[in-house]
């Protein structure tokens, strides 16, 4: 994975502190829909 290519469109990384496993798929899916590629 080339970070420059991955972060080109949206140069942010989501850092999710306190995320519980039960909510992970839904929250990460929403972040991906918003354009995040690095979580």
BAMI-979922 format. One line per field, with one value per atom (N, C-alpha, C): x, y, z; atom name; residue number from 0. Coordinates in steps of 0.2 Angstrom, whole numbers, plus 5000, padded with zeros to 4 digits. Example, Ala and Ser with C-alpha at 12.3 -4.5 7.8 and 13.67 -1.06 7.14 Angstrom:
2
xx [5066  5062  5066  5064  5068  5064]
yy [4972  4978  4984  4989  4995  5000]
zz [5039  5039  5039  5035  5036  5039]
site [N  CA  C  N  CA  C]
pos [0  0  0  1  1  1]
END
This chain:
39
xx [5004  5000  5004  5003  5007  5003  5005  5002  5000  5005  5003  4997  4997  4991  4985  4985  4979  4976  4981  4979  4978  4978  4978  4971  4966  4959  4957  4959  4957  4963  4967  4973  4972  4968  4967  4966  4968  4968  4963  4958  4954  4957  4957  4960  4954  4952  4946  4947  4947  4949  4942  4942  4936  4931  4932  4928  4927  4920  4919  4917  4919  4919  4912  4907  4900  4898  4901  4900  4905  4910  4916  4914  4910  4909  4904  4899  4895  4899  4903  4907  4912  4916  4921  4918  4912  4908  4906  4904  4902  4908  4914  4920  4922  4922  4923  4919  4912  4908  4909  4912  4914  4921  4924  4930  4937  4936  4942  4945  4951  4954  4959  4961  4965  4962  4961  4958  4962]
yy [4994  5000  5006  5011  5017  5022  5025  5030  5036  5039  5045  5043  5038  5036  5035  5032  5031  5037  5042  5048  5054  5053  5058  5062  5058  5061  5065  5061  5064  5063  5068  5067  5067  5063  5062  5055  5053  5047  5047  5042  5042  5038  5041  5037  5037  5031  5029  5027  5031  5029  5027  5022  5020  5016  5015  5011  5004  5002  4996  4991  4985  4980  4980  4981  4980  4986  4991  4997  4998  4994  4995  4995  4990  4989  4995  4997  5003  5009  5011  5017  5017  5012  5012  5012  5009  5010  5017  5021  5028  5032  5030  5034  5033  5026  5025  5028  5029  5032  5040  5042  5049  5051  5045  5046  5044  5042  5040  5033  5033  5027  5024  5027  5025  5026  5020  5020  5017]
zz [5000  5000  5000  4995  4995  4998  5004  5008  5004  5000  4996  4991  4988  4984  4988  4994  4998  5001  5003  5006  5001  4995  4990  4990  4990  4989  4996  5002  5008  5013  5014  5018  5025  5028  5035  5037  5043  5046  5052  5052  5058  5063  5069  5075  5080  5081  5084  5091  5096  5103  5106  5110  5114  5109  5103  5099  5102  5102  5105  5099  5099  5093  5090  5094  5092  5087  5088  5083  5078  5078  5073  5066  5064  5057  5054  5058  5056  5056  5061  5061  5056  5055  5049  5043  5042  5035  5034  5039  5038  5036  5040  5038  5031  5029  5022  5017  5018  5014  5014  5019  5019  5016  5014  5010  5014  5020  5024  5021  5020  5018  5023  5028  5033  5040  5043  5050  5055]
site [N  CA  C  N  CA  C  N  CA  C  N  CA  C  N  CA  C  N  CA  C  N  CA  C  N  CA  C  N  CA  C  N  CA  C  N  CA  C  N  CA  C  N  CA  C  N  CA  C  N  CA  C  N  CA  C  N  CA  C  N  CA  C  N  CA  C  N  CA  C  N  CA  C  N  CA  C  N  CA  C  N  CA  C  N  CA  C  N  CA  C  N  CA  C  N  CA  C  N  CA  C  N  CA  C  N  CA  C  N  CA  C  N  CA  C  N  CA  C  N  CA  C  N  CA  C  N  CA  C  N  CA  C  N  CA  C]
pos [0  0  0  1  1  1  2  2  2  3  3  3  4  4  4  5  5  5  6  6  6  7  7  7  8  8  8  9  9  9  10  10  10  11  11  11  12  12  12  13  13  13  14  14  14  15  15  15  16  16  16  17  17  17  18  18  18  19  19  19  20  20  20  21  21  21  22  22  22  23  23  23  24  24  24  25  25  25  26  26  26  27  27  27  28  28  28  29  29  29  30  30  30  31  31  31  32  32  32  33  33  33  34  34  34  35  35  35  36  36  36  37  37  37  38  38  38]
END
